[in-house]
Amino acid sequence: MSNYNRSLEEAVSFMKKHDRFLVLSHVNPDGDATGSALAVAQMLRNLGKTFVVINEGETPARFSFLPGFEQIRNVSQSPLEESFSAVIAVDCADRSRMGNVEHLFAQDVQLLNIDHHPTNDEFGTCNVIRTDAAATAEILYDLAVAGHLPFQADLALCLYTGLLTDTGGFRYSNTTPHVMESAASLLKYGVNPGEVAERCLEVITLGHVNILRQALGSLKLSFQNQVASVCVSRQDLAEANADREDAGGLVNYCRNIEGVEVGISFVEAEPNVVKVSLRARSYVNVAEIAKQLGGGGHAKAAGCTLHGSLDEVRDRVLALLGEVMGVKDNE
């Protein structure tokens, strides 16, 4: 038996052993984080367990079609008074990505850590880490199969959403035969692929259009046009009647420019707090760059949150990127 299969069996045992769970994903959750958290909730419900699903912050409204979405509790606005001895964290690249939630952990806490990020530091008492998985949802699919857990429409929809979003609509290089086979299997339970793609990948808000217009005005090419970046200030968001969620995806416009190796977006989330998103095309490992800055992610998609003004953060990130690429900006 492989170490991966053994860890899957240990995870199933963990879920069957305990009765009440705290389920959480990373701060600023995406489709894989949200879909995976709600998939775990579905599995626990099928096992007759009780649970609370939380996140430190808002979960994007575009995932509101997922079954159980309304039960995700934003603990930054609605604190919990309960402590939990059994915790399941999904899609958290390291312990810090859980956010400020550890006050909810009991002294005897047991933590199941399920993730696919290469930067994961195995912070759980039980860890199921597969860094070549396209999404945490792919690992959860394997877990359900290994544990003979029942599939049904709600679980299938959550898992499919995780697979779809973390592969960019099955377009990224992490799209493997196993991903496609898993997705095809989930369609048998009534998932409507066109509807999920429409909700997760196609529909954009007017706020996004407005902030995109302003962001592109800040577009800067650096390092022999190999790096493209945009900056969005809090004032830009206010003028565009947009929020931080509306600014999601701006980095892709930078990375998709022909000849660009790395795209970066800098979004001022709060005064002197800047969310940095990085996307690479081929040879630059942006996860290593993000890790040096206190963040994490994947080789071609990573991010971090830094303190300072937009200009200070941009200069800091570009300087580090220049070192990694071995290119000077004035060359």
C-alpha positions in Angstrom: 0.0 0.0 0.0 1.4 3.4 -0.9 1.9 6.2 1.6 -0.9 8.2 -0.1 -3.4 5.3 0.1 -2.5 4.8 3.7 -3.0 8.5 4.5 -6.4 8.3 2.8 -7.4 5.4 5.0 -6.2 7.3 8.1 -8.3 10.3 7.1 -11.4 8.1 6.7 -10.7 6.6 10.1 -10.4 10.2 11.5 -13.8 11.1 10.2 -15.4 8.0 11.5 -13.7 8.1 14.9 -14.9 11.6 16.0 -18.5 12.9 16.3 -18.3 16.7 16.1 -16.0 18.6 13.7 -14.8 22.1 12.9 -14.3 22.3 9.1 -12.3 25.2 7.6 -10.5 26.3 4.5 -8.0 29.0 3.7 -8.6 32.8 4.1 -9.9 34.4 0.9 -11.3 31.1 -0.3 -11.5 30.1 -4.0 -13.6 27.5 -5.7 -11.4 24.6 -4.6 -11.3 25.7 -1.0 -15.0 26.3 -0.8 -16.0 23.2 -2.7 -13.6 21.1 -0.7 -14.9 22.4 2.7 -18.5 21.8 1.7 -17.6 18.4 0.2 -16.2 17.4 3.6 -19.4 18.7 5.2 -21.4 16.4 2.9 -19.2 13.4 3.8 -19.6 14.1 7.5 -23.3 14.5 7.1 -23.5 11.1 5.3 -21.6 9.6 8.2 -24.1 10.9 10.7 -21.6 13.4 12.2 -22.2 17.0 13.3 -20.0 19.9 12.3 -19.5 23.6 11.9 -18.0 25.1 8.6 -16.1 28.3 9.1 -13.8 30.8 7.3 -12.1 33.8 8.6 -13.7 36.3 6.3 -16.4 36.3 3.6 -16.8 33.5 1.1 -17.2 34.8 -2.5 -20.9 35.0 -3.4 -20.3 33.4 -6.8 -20.1 30.0 -5.0 -23.5 30.5 -3.4 -24.9 27.9 -5.7 -23.0 25.2 -3.8 -25.1 23.1 -1.4 -24.4 24.1 2.2 -23.0 27.5 1.2 -25.3 29.3 3.6 -23.9 27.4 6.6 -20.3 28.7 6.1 -19.8 31.0 9.1 -17.6 34.0 8.9 -16.0 33.9 12.3 -14.5 37.4 11.9 -18.0 38.8 12.0 -19.9 36.0 13.9 -17.6 34.6 16.6 -18.0 31.1 17.9 -18.0 30.3 21.6 -17.4 26.5 21.1 -14.1 24.7 21.1 -13.4 21.6 19.0 -11.3 18.5 19.5 -11.6 17.4 15.9 -10.7 19.9 13.1 -10.5 19.3 9.4 -8.5 21.9 7.3 -8.7 21.7 3.5 -6.7 23.5 0.9 -4.5 25.4 3.4 -1.0 25.7 2.1 0.4 26.1 5.6 -0.8 26.7 9.1 -1.1 30.5 8.8 -3.5 30.1 5.8 -6.2 28.9 8.2 -6.4 32.5 9.6 -7.1 33.5 13.1 -9.0 30.4 14.1 -6.8 28.5 16.5 -8.6 29.9 19.6 -11.4 27.5 18.5 -9.2 24.5 19.0 -9.5 22.5 22.2 -6.4 21.6 24.2 -6.6 18.0 23.0 -7.3 19.0 19.3 -6.6 16.5 16.6 -6.3 18.1 13.1 -6.7 16.5 9.8 -4.8 18.5 7.1 -5.9 17.7 3.5 -4.1 19.7 0.8 -2.2 19.7 -2.5 0.2 22.7 -2.2 3.9 22.0 -2.4 4.5 24.6 0.4 2.3 22.7 2.9 4.2 22.3 6.2 2.3 19.2 7.4 0.8 21.1 10.4 -1.8 18.4 11.1 -1.8 15.5 13.5 -2.9 13.6 10.4 -1.8 14.8 7.0 -3.1 13.9 3.5 -0.8 15.8 1.2 -0.5 15.1 -2.5 1.4 17.8 -4.3 0.8 16.5 -7.8 -3.0 16.7 -7.3 -4.6 19.4 -9.4 -6.9 20.3 -6.5 -7.8 19.4 -2.9 -11.1 18.3 -4.4 -9.2 15.6 -6.3 -7.8 14.2 -3.1 -11.2 14.3 -1.5 -12.6 12.3 -4.5 -9.9 9.7 -3.9 -10.7 9.7 -0.2 -14.4 9.1 -0.9 -13.5 6.2 -3.2 -11.0 4.7 -0.7 -13.4 5.0 2.2 -16.4 3.6 0.2 -18.2 6.8 1.1 -21.4 7.3 -0.8 -21.5 9.8 -3.7 -24.6 11.8 -4.4 -25.6 15.0 -6.2 -24.5 17.5 -3.6 -21.1 15.9 -2.9 -20.5 15.6 -6.7 -21.3 19.2 -7.3 -18.8 20.4 -4.6 -16.0 18.2 -5.8 -16.6 19.0 -9.5 -16.4 22.8 -8.7 -13.1 22.3 -7.0 -11.7 20.4 -10.0 -13.0 22.9 -12.5 -11.8 26.0 -10.8 -8.3 24.9 -9.8 -7.6 23.6 -13.4 -8.9 26.8 -15.0 -11.8 25.0 -16.6 -9.5 22.0 -17.4 -7.1 24.2 -19.3 -4.1 24.3 -17.0 -1.1 22.0 -17.2 -2.3 20.3 -14.0 -5.2 18.7 -15.9 -4.3 15.0 -15.8 -6.2 11.9 -17.0 -7.1 11.2 -13.4 -8.7 14.7 -13.1 -10.7 14.2 -16.3 -11.8 10.7 -15.2 -12.8 11.9 -11.8 -14.8 14.8 -13.3 -16.5 12.5 -15.8 -17.5 10.2 -12.9 -19.0 13.1 -11.0 -21.2 14.0 -14.0 -23.0 10.8 -13.5 -24.6 12.3 -10.3 -26.3 15.1 -12.2 -23.7 17.8 -12.3 -24.5 20.3 -15.0 -21.0 21.2 -16.3 -22.2 24.2 -18.4 -24.0 25.7 -15.4 -21.0 25.3 -13.1 -18.6 26.8 -15.7 -21.0 29.7 -16.3 -21.2 30.5 -12.5 -17.5 30.0 -11.7 -15.7 31.1 -14.8 -17.9 33.2 -17.1 -20.1 35.6 -15.1 -18.4 38.7 -14.0 -19.7 41.6 -11.9 -20.0 45.2 -13.1 -17.6 46.0 -10.3 -15.0 43.7 -11.9 -15.5 45.5 -15.3 -15.1 48.9 -13.7 -12.0 48.0 -11.7 -10.5 46.1 -14.7 -10.7 49.4 -16.7 -8.8 51.2 -14.0 -6.3 48.5 -13.4 -5.3 48.2 -17.0 -4.4 51.9 -16.9 -1.7 51.0 -14.3 -0.3 48.2 -16.4 3.5 48.1 -16.3 5.9 45.9 -18.2 9.3 45.2 -16.6 12.4 43.0 -17.1 12.5 43.1 -20.9 8.7 42.8 -21.0 8.8 39.4 -19.3 6.9 40.7 -16.3 3.5 42.5 -16.4 1.9 44.0 -13.3 -1.2 46.1 -12.3 -1.9 48.0 -9.1 -5.3 48.7 -7.5 -5.6 51.0 -4.6 -8.5 51.3 -2.1 -9.4 54.6 -3.8 -9.6 52.8 -7.2 -12.0 50.2 -5.6 -14.1 53.0 -4.2 -14.3 54.9 -7.4 -15.2 51.8 -9.3 -17.8 50.8 -6.8 -16.0 47.5 -6.5 -14.7 45.4 -3.6 -11.7 43.1 -3.2 -13.6 40.2 -4.6 -14.2 42.2 -7.8 -10.5 42.6 -8.2 -10.0 38.8 -8.4 -8.6 37.5 -11.6 -6.8 40.7 -12.7 -3.5 38.9 -12.5 -4.5 36.7 -15.4 -4.8 39.7 -17.8 -1.1 40.3 -17.0 0.1 36.8 -17.4 -1.8 36.2 -20.6 0.1 38.9 -22.6 2.2 37.4 -25.3 5.8 37.1 -24.2 5.1 37.7 -20.5 6.5 35.1 -18.2 5.1 36.4 -14.9 2.0 38.4 -14.2 1.4 40.2 -10.9 -1.5 42.0 -9.4 -1.2 44.3 -6.4 -4.5 45.0 -4.6 -4.7 47.2 -1.6 -7.1 45.3 0.7 -6.8 47.6 3.7 -4.6 50.7 4.5 -1.0 49.5 4.0 -2.1 45.9 3.4 -1.5 44.6 -0.1 -2.7 41.3 -1.6 -0.2 40.1 -4.1 -1.1 37.5 -6.7 1.5 35.9 -9.0 1.0 33.7 -12.1 3.8 32.2 -14.2 3.8 30.8 -17.7 6.7 28.3 -17.8 10.0 28.4 -16.0 9.6 30.7 -13.0 8.5 29.1 -9.7 6.3 31.8 -8.2 5.5 29.6 -5.2 9.1 29.9 -4.0 8.9 33.7 -4.4 5.6 33.9 -2.5 7.1 31.6 0.2 10.0 34.0 0.7 7.4 36.8 1.3 5.4 34.8 3.8 2.9 33.3 1.3 2.6 30.2 -0.7 0.9 28.4 -3.5 1.9 26.5 -6.6 4.8 26.8 -9.1 2.6 28.7 -11.6 0.0 30.3 -9.2 0.9 31.7 -5.8 0.3 34.7 -3.6 1.0 36.5 -0.4 -0.2 39.5 1.7 2.4 42.2 2.5 2.3 45.3 4.6 3.3 48.7 3.2 2.2 51.1 0.5 1.4 49.9 -3.0 4.6 51.4 -4.3 6.7 49.9 -1.5 5.2 46.4 -2.0 5.5 46.5 -5.7 9.2 47.6 -5.6 9.9 44.8 -3.0 8.3 42.1 -5.1 9.8 43.2 -8.4 13.2 43.4 -6.9 13.0 39.8 -5.6 11.5 38.6 -8.9 14.4 40.2 -10.8 16.9 38.4 -8.6 15.1 35.1 -9.2 14.9 35.6 -13.0 18.5 37.0 -13.2 17.4 40.0 -15.1 17.8 43.7 -14.4 14.9 46.0 -15.0 17.0 48.4 -17.1 18.5 45.8 -19.4 
